[in-house]
Amino acid sequence: MEFQEIPSQRKSVRNFKLTPVAQKDILSIIKAGVSAPSPCNQQLWRFVVVDDSALKERLITQAYCSTLIRKAASVIV
């Protein structure tokens, strides 16, 4: 597959399982994210894993009312 084809092959997920995500899996996802290059290798990111439903409700108001947050067992912010 050519690099230019990758964006057209992506899929948006709208249905999530509410089963908890294992912490090792979340850490693996974050590790993949921090492996991506950053300008001048500054790595100016911080990640917060939110799985508390009350906090997810608060996030919805900050995410342009995206209720998809509510459907996910965990959200990485």
C-alpha positions, 0 to 999 in steps of 0.5 A: 500500500502506498502512503497516499492510500492510507488516509482513505483506508482509515475507519471511524469507530462509533461503537465501543465495548464498555468492558475495562481496558487492561492497563498494560494495553493502555500503556502500550498505546501511550508508548506507541504515541510517544514513539512518534516524532516531535519537533526538535524531540521536545516531547511536550505531551502529557497523557491522562487516562479517564475511565470515570464516567463523571469525568467523561461527562465533564470532558464532553462539555470540553470536546464540543459536546462529542458524546462518543466519549461517553461510549468508550470505557477509557479515554486518553486525553 
